[in-house]
Amino acid sequence: MTSEPVTELSEAEYLSVWDRFSTEFAFSPSVNPAKRPAIKERADSVTWSLASLDEDPGYTRLERFVTVVERGLTVCVEPEARLYALDWQHTSYSFAPHRVGGHGRPPWPLSPYPDGDYYIYLSRDFRLGSFGHPWESSVCLFGQALLDTVAAEVDDVLGPPLRRAGRSLRAT
């Protein structure tokens, strides 16, 4: 294990993590709305629309959303733990959330906000994380500890969820 706060995944680790993620979450990338969500959302998951951030000209709500999720992920893992930051079909990372962000530290790799591609944060045991879907403009947070830590604040920023445990909460 590296002592660096952020490291690129080797090709072997990249393939291993993506294979495991694809299998465990039944990842099925598509721009087709009929094929959403792109993962099998777990029982301990909540998915929010990111559409409300479109009306945020100063990015205040976006910054708050990012801060809330980053803080939640950090709080939910041990100080020495590392997370994966996956960018579909691009460079992905392993990083120590307790050692990134803030003055004099490297920035978080990627973002919980999917900026043009699927962005995923995962704990090494896959028990918690986030899945940002760029074409649905949504984020799914999973893992009960993470939800207990951030769900109320995410509701405040983004509004009521689209889905819980993969089940729609809105009339179609």
C-alpha positions as CSV (number, residue, x, y, z in Angstrom):
1,M,0.0,0.0,0.0
2,T,1.2,3.5,-0.8
3,S,1.8,6.4,1.5
4,E,0.7,8.9,-1.1
5,P,-2.7,10.5,-0.5
6,V,-3.8,9.9,-4.1
7,T,-2.5,7.2,-6.5
8,E,-3.6,6.2,-10.0
9,L,-4.8,2.6,-10.1
10,S,-2.5,0.3,-12.0
11,E,-4.1,-1.4,-15.1
12,A,-4.4,-4.7,-13.2
13,E,-6.1,-3.0,-10.2
14,Y,-8.3,-0.9,-12.5
15,L,-9.6,-4.0,-14.3
16,S,-10.1,-5.9,-11.1
17,V,-12.1,-3.1,-9.4
18,W,-14.2,-2.4,-12.4
19,D,-14.9,-6.1,-13.0
20,R,-16.0,-6.5,-9.3
21,F,-18.1,-3.3,-9.5
22,S,-19.7,-4.4,-12.8
23,T,-20.6,-7.8,-11.3
24,E,-21.7,-6.7,-7.8
25,F,-23.8,-3.7,-9.1
26,A,-24.9,-5.2,-12.5
27,F,-23.4,-2.1,-14.1
28,S,-25.0,-1.5,-17.5
29,P,-23.8,1.8,-19.0
30,S,-26.2,3.4,-21.5
31,V,-27.5,6.8,-22.6
32,N,-30.9,5.2,-23.2
33,P,-33.5,6.4,-20.5
34,A,-35.3,3.0,-20.7
35,K,-32.1,1.3,-19.3
36,R,-31.9,3.4,-16.1
37,P,-30.7,3.1,-13.5
38,A,-27.4,1.9,-14.8
39,I,-26.7,-0.1,-11.7
40,K,-28.7,-2.4,-9.4
41,E,-29.4,-0.1,-6.6
42,R,-29.0,-1.8,-3.2
43,A,-31.5,-2.0,-0.4
44,D,-29.4,0.6,1.5
45,S,-29.4,3.2,-1.2
46,V,-31.1,6.5,-2.0
47,T,-30.9,8.2,-5.4
48,W,-31.4,12.0,-6.0
49,S,-31.8,14.0,-9.1
50,L,-29.1,16.6,-9.7
51,A,-31.4,18.7,-11.9
52,S,-31.9,21.3,-9.2
53,L,-28.2,22.2,-9.4
54,D,-28.9,23.5,-13.0
55,E,-30.4,26.6,-11.4
56,D,-27.4,27.4,-9.2
57,P,-25.5,30.1,-11.1
58,G,-22.9,30.7,-8.3
59,Y,-22.4,26.9,-7.7
60,T,-23.2,27.4,-4.0
61,R,-25.6,24.4,-3.8
62,L,-23.2,22.3,-5.9
63,E,-20.3,23.1,-3.6
64,R,-22.5,22.3,-0.6
65,F,-23.5,19.0,-2.1
66,V,-19.9,18.0,-2.9
67,T,-18.8,19.0,0.6
68,V,-21.6,17.0,2.3
69,V,-20.8,13.8,0.3
70,E,-17.0,14.2,0.8
71,R,-17.5,14.8,4.5
72,G,-19.8,11.8,4.8
73,L,-17.5,9.5,3.0
74,T,-14.6,10.6,5.2
75,V,-16.5,10.2,8.4
76,C,-17.7,6.7,7.5
77,V,-14.2,5.2,7.0
78,E,-11.3,4.7,9.3
79,P,-8.5,7.3,9.3
80,E,-6.1,5.0,7.5
81,A,-8.7,3.7,5.0
82,R,-8.6,4.3,1.2
83,L,-11.4,4.8,-1.2
84,Y,-11.7,4.2,-4.9
85,A,-12.5,7.1,-7.2
86,L,-13.7,5.5,-10.5
87,D,-14.1,7.4,-13.8
88,W,-15.7,5.1,-16.4
89,Q,-13.2,4.4,-19.2
90,H,-10.7,6.9,-17.8
91,T,-7.9,7.1,-15.2
92,S,-9.2,6.0,-11.8
93,Y,-7.7,6.3,-8.3
94,S,-7.2,5.0,-4.8
95,F,-7.0,7.7,-2.2
96,A,-7.0,8.4,1.5
97,P,-10.1,10.7,2.2
98,H,-8.6,11.8,5.6
99,R,-5.5,13.1,3.7
100,V,-7.1,15.1,0.8
101,G,-9.0,18.3,0.5
102,G,-8.3,21.5,2.3
103,H,-5.4,23.8,2.5
104,G,-2.0,22.3,1.6
105,R,-3.5,18.9,0.6
106,P,-4.2,17.3,-2.7
107,P,-7.7,17.8,-3.9
108,W,-10.2,14.9,-4.0
109,P,-9.9,13.0,-7.2
110,L,-13.1,13.4,-9.2
111,S,-16.4,14.5,-7.6
112,P,-19.7,13.0,-6.5
113,Y,-21.1,15.2,-9.2
114,P,-20.8,13.2,-12.5
115,D,-19.2,15.7,-14.9
116,G,-19.8,14.1,-18.3
117,D,-19.2,10.5,-17.3
118,Y,-20.0,7.9,-14.6
119,Y,-18.2,9.0,-11.4
120,I,-18.1,6.4,-8.6
121,Y,-16.7,6.5,-5.0
122,L,-16.3,3.1,-3.3
123,S,-15.0,1.9,-0.1
124,R,-12.5,-0.9,-0.6
125,D,-15.0,-3.5,0.6
126,F,-17.7,-1.9,-1.6
127,R,-20.0,-1.4,1.5
128,L,-20.6,2.3,0.9
129,G,-20.1,4.9,-1.8
130,S,-21.7,7.0,-4.5
131,F,-22.6,6.5,-8.1
132,G,-23.0,9.6,-10.3
133,H,-25.0,9.0,-13.5
134,P,-24.3,11.8,-16.0
135,W,-27.2,11.2,-18.4
136,E,-29.8,10.7,-15.8
137,S,-28.3,13.6,-13.9
138,S,-28.5,11.7,-10.6
139,V,-26.4,10.5,-7.7
140,C,-27.0,7.2,-5.8
141,L,-25.5,7.1,-2.3
142,F,-25.3,3.6,-0.7
143,G,-24.3,2.1,2.6
144,Q,-26.5,2.7,5.7
145,A,-23.7,4.5,7.6
146,L,-23.3,7.0,4.7
147,L,-27.0,7.5,4.4
148,D,-27.4,8.0,8.1
149,T,-24.6,10.6,8.0
150,V,-25.7,12.7,4.9
151,A,-29.2,11.9,3.7
152,A,-30.9,14.8,5.5
153,E,-28.4,17.3,4.2
154,V,-28.5,16.0,0.7
155,D,-32.4,16.3,0.8
156,D,-31.9,19.9,1.8
157,V,-29.6,20.6,-1.1
158,L,-31.2,18.5,-3.9
159,G,-34.8,18.0,-2.7
160,P,-36.6,14.7,-2.2
161,P,-35.1,11.5,-3.6
162,L,-36.0,9.9,-6.9
163,R,-35.6,6.4,-5.6
164,R,-35.0,4.4,-2.4
165,A,-33.6,0.8,-2.7
166,G,-34.0,1.2,-6.5
167,R,-37.8,1.9,-6.3
168,S,-39.2,5.0,-7.7
169,L,-40.7,7.5,-5.3
170,R,-42.2,9.8,-8.0
171,A,-45.2,9.3,-10.2
172,T,-44.3,8.7,-13.8
